[in-house]
Every structure is written in structure tokens, then in C-alpha cells.
Amino acid sequence: EWIIKALDAGKHVYAEKSFASNYNEACEMVELAKTKNLAIMEGFMFQYHRQHQKVFELLRNNKIGEIRHFSATFCFPPLEKGNFRYDEVIGGGALLDAAGYTVRACHFIMGNNFELKASSLYIDKSLGTNIYGSAYLVNPETKIGAALAFGFDNFYQSRYEIIGQKGKITAERAFTPRKDFSPKLILENEGTIEEIFIEPDNHFVNAFKEFYTEIFSDIKKEHHYHDILLQSKTLEQIKTKENQ
């Protein structure tokens, strides 16, 4: 509602994830933004932390060979009663929250050409919303799989792993590093394990810098329009697939 009002008023919009509660809403908002040539951006700040650029560097340098599998996990222990994340009416539930990070990580690291093959969601009847789940996606061309796990009732996890022909990269504290925290990458090869500590970085500031540049770039606008639609469509597919 407020995103629509802001766009109608001619405002660029940076919105907390998930950007929309369903795919139809996302389409409506993206179309309105396009019509008015306005920037919109979904707040997955983690993408703008320098640790992921190091991951891309390791991949470019063939440190693990050709990629064979991706996995991402974002889970945390139960929240206090009455937390807004449990309120289904305002878009609560693990799917539109924690799952969003894992879906975005898959597309951000591995590319957009993935199809959902299976999903599961556990709905807590006392809360009336989903509190944990998983999904499995596959790239139809390369047959590379992506396993995603998320939840509000789990041991804390915030990481992704990339398995290759000759090694593995693990990004620890991938989604929630504080601005003064040095996240760790683990590079494993046959008989060797290397820990790579990344300099602290403020991904919140970096994300807002990206949003600022998007305002003046039609190319960046189109990029974010596409990301928002793909993200919303995938999350809705996870929910729909689970109910089939």
C-alpha cells in the first residue's frame, strides 16, 4: 500500500524485504515504477558486502573448479511472542523473511536460470504462519542444484556453500555481518583448508549507494525491476509447490 502511494507521489522507493507479499503485487508495483521511470530496490543489503566479491574472485580464479552444487541456510531461534514476523496479516512468516535471503543468494551467486523442483513449509497452527521450510532448485541447462533452508525455529545459521569439482567455498555469516565484523570464507581443496578473513564492511551504506546510483541509471532500474519480480515469483512458487 505505502509503496504504491510513494510511487504515485513520484518518489523513488527503497523497501524492506520482502518487497511484496505476492507476485501479483510485485508486478503491479514494478509496472507503476516503470511507467513513472522511478527507482525501486529491495533491501537485501548483504549483496553489497565485499565478502561476496572475494567469493566471485575465487570462482573466477578456478579455485574450486567447475561448480557442481550450491546451498544456502538462514535460520535463527524462536522469536519472542507477538513479534511482527509471526503476523501473517502483514506478511509474516519465514517464507517472506528468512527464505528471501536464501533465494536471493542463489540468484546473486549462481545466476537467474533456476527452476523450483520441490519445497516444504511447516505452518505452526498456534501462530497461523509458516516458521521453517526448505526448497530445491535446479538449473535446467547445467543441472546444478541449489538447496535452500530457512526458519524461525532453528539453530542459528547464516551461510552459503559452493561445491566444485576440486574444492568448496563456505561463506560464514553471509547475511548479517555487523559493520565492525570480519566475516570468514573457508576454501577447502584436497588436503588443505584455508580461512580467509574479510575486512569489515558496511553493507547498509553500500546498499544505499547502489540505490542512489540506480536513480540515475535506466540500466540499473531494469536490473532491480527484474530482481524484484524474480524474487517474488520464486517465493510464491515455493509456497504454491508445497501446497500441491
PyMOL commands that set and color helices and strands:
alter all, ss='L'
color gray80, all
select helices_A, chain A and resi 2-8+23-36+45-48+50-60+84-86+88-90+98-110+203-215+218-243
alter helices_A, ss='H'
color red, helices_A
select strands_A, chain A and resi 13-15+40-42+67-75+115-124+129-138+145-151+157-164+167-172+184-189+192-197
alter strands_A, ss='S'
color yellow, strands_A
deselect
rebuild
show_as cartoon
